[in-house]
Structure formats: C-alpha cells, structure tokens
C-alpha cells in the first residue's frame, strides 16, 4: 500500500540528494530549494534596501511574529508560548539558568542526554550547588524509562531535564507520563527537542512539558542560527530570563537610568534578546512544513 508520500518530489526539492543519499539529519537537515530561495531573496533585499530604518525593523518584527505563529501551529502550542532562539542549546540554557537556584536543589536527568542539555546543569551545580541525579534508563525503552524516572523523581526535585528523542539511541521517551510524574512531585520539566520536532508529531499541550527547546537546522530543514523555546503559560512566571535586551521589553514604559522602569514583554517573546539573521528567519519559514512568509516589499 502506498503511503501517499512522493519521494521523487521530495528529492527534487532537496538539491543535495541529486548526488548524495542524505541520512544525517541529526546534525543538520538538507536545505530545501524554497528555503534557499527565501534566504537569497531576503539577503538581496537587505543588500539593495539596507538593513536600517523603520522598514527594516518593522519587517523584521513581522517576520519574527510570523515564524512564532508558524512554529506554534506546527508543534501544537499557542503563539504566546513561543520564544525565538538561535538553537536548542540556547533554549536549554534559558530554561535551566532562569530558575532561582539554591544550594542543595535537586535536578533529575537521564543517562542518555546530549551535552547541550547537560552542560547548563553542570553550571548550576558549580555555581549554585544544585545536586544532579542521573536516572539510568538503559537504552530508553518505555517501561525501563518509566521505572527509573519514577524512582528518581521524588518530592523536593526542582527540575526534570530530558530529551524527547535521545540523540544516541533514537528512543522516543514517554514524555507525557514523565511530565505527570514530575508535576506530582512539584517539579518543572525541561525538554531537549533537538531530535524530535520535525521527526515525530508534537502536541505541546498534551506532552505536559513546561519548557521545550528545539532547533530549526535539523529535522525542520532550516538554516543554522534558528530555533525556539516553548514555555507553558502557567510556568512563565516561575523563572526570570537569564539575559535580556531591547527586543524583550515593552518600550512604551521603558525609562533609562531607572532600574524599575521596564516591563518584560508578555509570553516568551521576552526571551528575544536582540537582532537575528533576517535571511535565516525567512529561510526557516520557507523550509519544511512551515508556511513561507510573503515576499518583502521594497
């Protein structure tokens, strides 16, 4: 029985497959022709129209909002729950370092995690004295994973950090069940989604995670320097941005030389620190299943 997937059409849209059997989407997926065209078009407009002035910034914010909406639709979230980042590791740092850590606070993770998720934990261990427990989930089988996580996630656990799809074994971890275990213990859940978004169906609200970081360059077949973090609305006020900038504050109430004179934007848009590579944003919208943005006016 045919799956209905047109392999020949996919190959025509991925120029690298003209000469290679492209298997490695775990590091960087192949760029589709429409993404390459969007990047080239945006770069040409920047070169001809310039990158400053009201047009440039107005168009940039339109593109960011468009990408935020497209990503939210793709992963089953609300646009107000999506912050734009540069990669998964940036999102993992945001989710980890934004919590108010104290000595002895407890984190649970697994034995199958990527350095992008582990290194922020090592920083809070070194900086704040947080304690890290590594649950041995074997190769990531469902039953073994749930037994190990149920034993490790105890009252007093502040944060549970895990991959949705493990980078070494490809196991799909039972995220919804683990999120339930964590929430019953009073813990938040931070997910490394580098190998899941675009590879398996995602419904953020059903999965139950509080923070979910992912990238555009892998299974979404976009350019490097693009990514996002989902933050569940109910969890947003439980952490502060680790770093911020002009893109993350409400300029209507901003006052220079007044430490009280600023208000963060609502939702994870407060995590947008500053300028991004605009052709990259256009390229991500033009890649994969994300709706492409309109051609910019000149």
C-alpha positions as CSV (number, residue, x, y, z in Angstrom):
1,X,0.0,0.0,0.0
2,X,1.3,3.4,-0.9
3,X,2.0,5.9,1.9
4,X,1.0,8.8,-0.3
5,X,4.5,10.3,0.2
6,X,6.0,11.5,-3.1
7,X,9.7,10.5,-2.7
8,X,10.6,11.9,-6.2
9,X,9.0,15.3,-5.3
10,X,11.0,15.4,-2.1
11,X,14.2,14.7,-3.9
12,X,13.5,17.4,-6.4
13,X,13.0,19.9,-3.5
14,X,16.3,18.8,-1.8
15,X,19.2,19.6,-4.2
16,X,21.8,17.8,-2.2
17,X,20.0,14.5,-2.9
18,X,21.0,14.9,-6.6
19,X,24.3,13.4,-5.7
20,X,24.0,12.0,-2.1
21,X,21.8,9.7,-0.1
22,X,21.4,12.3,2.7
23,X,20.9,10.4,6.0
24,X,22.4,12.7,8.7
25,X,19.5,15.0,9.8
26,X,20.7,14.6,13.4
27,X,23.2,17.4,12.9
28,X,21.8,19.5,10.0
29,X,19.0,18.6,7.7
30,X,19.1,19.2,3.9
31,X,18.0,22.7,2.9
32,X,15.0,22.6,0.5
33,X,15.1,24.8,-2.6
34,X,12.3,27.0,-1.2
35,X,14.4,27.7,1.9
36,X,17.4,28.6,-0.2
37,X,15.3,30.9,-2.4
38,X,13.9,32.6,0.7
39,X,17.4,33.2,2.2
40,X,18.7,34.5,-1.1
41,X,15.7,36.8,-1.7
42,X,15.9,38.2,1.8
43,X,19.7,38.8,1.5
44,X,19.2,40.5,-1.8
45,X,16.6,42.9,-0.3
46,X,18.8,43.7,2.6
47,X,21.7,44.5,0.2
48,X,19.6,46.7,-2.0
49,X,17.2,48.4,0.5
50,X,19.6,48.4,3.5
51,X,19.1,47.0,7.0
52,X,18.3,50.1,8.9
53,X,15.3,52.4,9.1
54,X,11.7,51.8,10.0
55,X,11.1,49.5,7.1
56,X,13.9,47.1,8.1
57,X,12.8,46.8,11.8
58,X,9.1,46.7,11.0
59,X,9.6,43.9,8.5
60,X,11.9,42.0,10.9
61,X,9.3,42.0,13.7
62,X,6.6,40.9,11.2
63,X,8.9,38.0,10.2
64,X,9.6,37.1,13.8
65,X,5.8,37.1,14.6
66,X,5.1,35.1,11.5
67,X,7.7,32.5,12.4
68,X,6.4,32.4,16.0
69,X,2.9,31.7,14.7
70,X,4.1,29.1,12.2
71,X,6.1,27.2,14.8
72,X,3.3,27.3,17.3
73,X,0.9,25.8,14.8
74,X,3.5,23.1,13.9
75,X,4.1,22.0,17.5
76,X,0.5,22.4,18.8
77,X,1.2,25.4,21.0
78,X,-0.1,29.0,21.2
79,X,2.0,31.8,19.6
80,X,2.3,33.5,23.0
81,X,4.1,30.4,24.3
82,X,6.9,30.5,21.7
83,X,10.2,32.4,22.1
84,X,12.7,32.7,19.2
85,X,16.2,31.5,19.9
86,X,19.3,30.5,17.8
87,X,19.5,26.8,18.6
88,X,18.4,24.1,21.1
89,X,21.3,24.6,23.4
90,X,20.4,28.3,23.9
91,X,16.9,27.2,24.9
92,X,18.3,24.6,27.3
93,X,20.4,27.3,29.0
94,X,17.4,29.6,29.2
95,X,15.2,27.0,30.8
96,X,17.9,25.9,33.3
97,X,19.5,29.1,34.3
98,X,16.3,31.1,34.6
99,X,15.2,29.3,37.8
100,X,16.1,30.7,41.3
101,X,18.6,28.0,42.3
102,X,19.7,27.5,45.9
103,X,22.4,25.1,47.3
104,X,21.0,21.5,47.6
105,X,18.2,22.0,45.0
106,X,17.7,18.7,43.1
107,X,17.6,18.0,39.4
108,X,16.8,14.7,37.7
109,X,18.1,13.9,34.2
110,X,18.9,10.7,32.3
111,X,22.0,8.8,31.3
112,X,21.2,9.4,27.6
113,X,21.4,13.2,27.4
114,X,23.2,15.5,24.9
115,X,25.9,17.9,26.2
116,X,23.6,20.7,25.2
117,X,21.3,19.7,28.0
118,X,23.9,18.5,30.4
119,X,26.3,21.4,30.4
120,X,23.8,24.0,31.8
121,X,23.1,21.5,34.6
122,X,26.8,21.3,35.4
123,X,26.9,25.1,35.5
124,X,24.2,25.3,38.1
125,X,25.9,22.6,40.1
126,X,29.1,24.6,40.1
127,X,27.6,28.0,40.6
128,X,24.7,27.3,43.0
129,X,25.4,23.8,44.4
130,X,22.5,22.1,42.7
131,X,22.5,18.3,43.0
132,X,22.1,16.2,39.9
133,X,20.7,12.7,39.8
134,X,21.2,10.6,36.6
135,X,18.4,8.1,36.2
136,X,19.7,5.0,34.3
137,X,17.0,4.4,31.7
138,X,19.1,1.9,29.7
139,X,18.6,2.5,26.0
140,X,15.4,4.4,26.6
141,X,12.8,1.6,26.5
142,X,9.4,2.8,27.7
143,X,9.0,0.5,30.7
144,X,12.6,0.8,31.9
145,X,12.4,4.6,31.5
146,X,9.3,5.0,33.5
147,X,10.5,2.7,36.3
148,X,13.8,4.7,36.6
149,X,12.2,8.1,36.4
150,X,9.5,7.2,38.9
151,X,12.2,6.1,41.4
152,X,14.4,9.3,40.7
153,X,11.6,12.0,40.7
154,X,10.9,12.5,44.4
155,X,9.3,15.4,46.4
156,X,11.9,18.1,46.5
157,X,13.0,17.8,42.9
158,X,13.0,21.2,41.3
159,X,13.6,20.3,37.6
160,X,13.5,17.3,35.4
161,X,15.6,17.5,32.2
162,X,15.4,15.0,29.4
163,X,15.3,14.5,25.7
164,X,12.1,13.7,23.9
165,X,14.1,11.7,21.3
166,X,17.5,10.6,22.5
167,X,20.4,11.6,20.3
168,X,22.4,8.3,20.8
169,X,19.8,5.6,20.6
170,X,16.8,7.3,18.9
171,X,14.4,6.2,21.7
172,X,11.2,8.2,22.0
173,X,10.8,8.8,25.7
174,X,7.3,8.8,27.2
175,X,7.2,12.5,27.8
176,X,3.6,12.9,28.9
177,X,3.9,10.3,31.6
178,X,7.2,11.7,32.8
179,X,5.8,15.2,32.9
180,X,2.9,13.9,35.1
181,X,5.4,12.2,37.5
182,X,7.4,15.5,37.7
183,X,4.4,17.7,38.3
184,X,3.0,15.4,41.0
185,X,6.4,15.8,42.8
186,X,6.3,19.6,42.3
187,X,9.0,19.7,39.7
188,X,9.2,21.6,36.3
189,X,10.1,19.7,33.1
190,X,12.6,21.0,30.6
191,X,12.9,19.1,27.3
192,X,15.7,18.9,24.7
193,X,13.7,18.6,21.5
194,X,16.6,18.8,19.0
195,X,15.9,15.3,17.6
196,X,12.1,15.3,17.9
197,X,10.5,18.4,16.3
198,X,10.0,17.7,12.7
199,X,10.8,14.0,13.1
200,X,7.8,12.9,15.2
201,X,4.4,14.6,15.7
202,X,4.4,17.0,18.6
203,X,1.4,18.4,20.6
204,X,2.9,20.5,23.3
205,X,-0.1,20.9,25.5
206,X,-0.6,17.1,25.5
207,X,3.0,16.4,26.3
208,X,2.8,18.4,29.5
209,X,6.4,19.9,29.5
210,X,7.0,23.3,31.0
211,X,9.9,24.2,28.7
212,X,10.7,22.6,25.4
213,X,13.7,23.8,23.4
214,X,14.2,22.9,19.7
215,X,16.2,24.0,16.6
216,X,15.4,24.8,13.0
217,X,18.5,23.3,11.4
218,X,17.9,19.6,12.0
219,X,14.6,17.9,11.2
220,X,12.9,21.2,10.2
221,X,15.4,21.5,7.4
222,X,16.1,25.2,8.0
223,X,19.3,27.2,8.3
224,X,21.7,27.3,11.3
225,X,21.0,30.1,13.8
226,X,17.3,29.4,14.1
227,X,15.4,27.8,16.9
228,X,12.7,28.3,19.5
229,X,11.7,27.5,23.1
230,X,8.1,26.7,24.1
231,X,7.2,27.9,27.6
232,X,3.9,26.7,29.1
233,X,1.8,29.8,30.0
234,X,1.3,28.6,33.6
235,X,5.1,28.2,34.1
236,X,6.2,31.5,32.6
237,X,6.3,33.4,35.9
238,X,8.3,30.8,37.7
239,X,11.5,31.8,36.1
240,X,13.3,35.0,35.0
241,X,15.2,35.5,31.8
242,X,18.9,34.8,32.2
243,X,19.7,37.6,29.7
244,X,17.6,40.1,28.1
245,X,17.7,43.0,25.6
246,X,15.8,45.6,23.7
247,X,13.7,43.0,21.8
248,X,12.4,41.5,25.0
249,X,11.0,44.6,26.8
250,X,7.9,46.8,26.4
251,X,9.3,50.1,25.1
252,X,6.2,52.0,25.9
253,X,7.1,52.0,29.6
254,X,10.9,51.8,29.4
255,X,12.8,54.6,31.2
256,X,16.6,55.0,31.0
257,X,18.5,55.3,34.3
258,X,15.7,53.7,36.3
259,X,16.0,50.1,37.4
260,X,12.3,49.8,37.9
261,X,11.4,51.5,34.6
262,X,10.9,48.4,32.4
263,X,8.4,45.7,31.8
264,X,9.2,42.4,30.1
265,X,7.0,41.5,27.1
266,X,4.2,39.0,27.7
267,X,5.0,35.4,26.9
268,X,8.4,34.0,25.8
269,X,8.8,37.0,23.4
270,X,10.6,38.4,26.5
271,X,13.4,35.9,25.6
272,X,14.0,37.6,22.3
273,X,17.3,39.4,23.2
274,X,18.3,41.3,20.0
275,X,18.8,41.2,16.3
276,X,18.8,37.8,14.5
277,X,19.9,37.0,11.0
278,X,16.9,38.1,9.0
279,X,17.6,35.9,5.9
280,X,17.8,33.0,8.3
281,X,14.3,33.8,9.7
282,X,12.9,33.9,6.1
283,X,14.7,30.7,5.3
284,X,13.2,28.9,8.3
285,X,9.7,30.0,7.3
286,X,10.4,28.8,3.8
287,X,11.7,25.3,4.9
288,X,9.9,22.1,5.7
289,X,6.2,22.2,6.6
290,X,6.3,25.8,7.9
291,X,4.2,28.3,5.8
292,X,6.6,30.6,3.9
293,X,6.4,34.3,4.6
294,X,5.3,36.9,2.0
295,X,7.8,38.5,-0.3
296,X,9.1,41.7,1.4
297,X,8.0,45.0,-0.1
298,X,10.8,47.2,-1.4
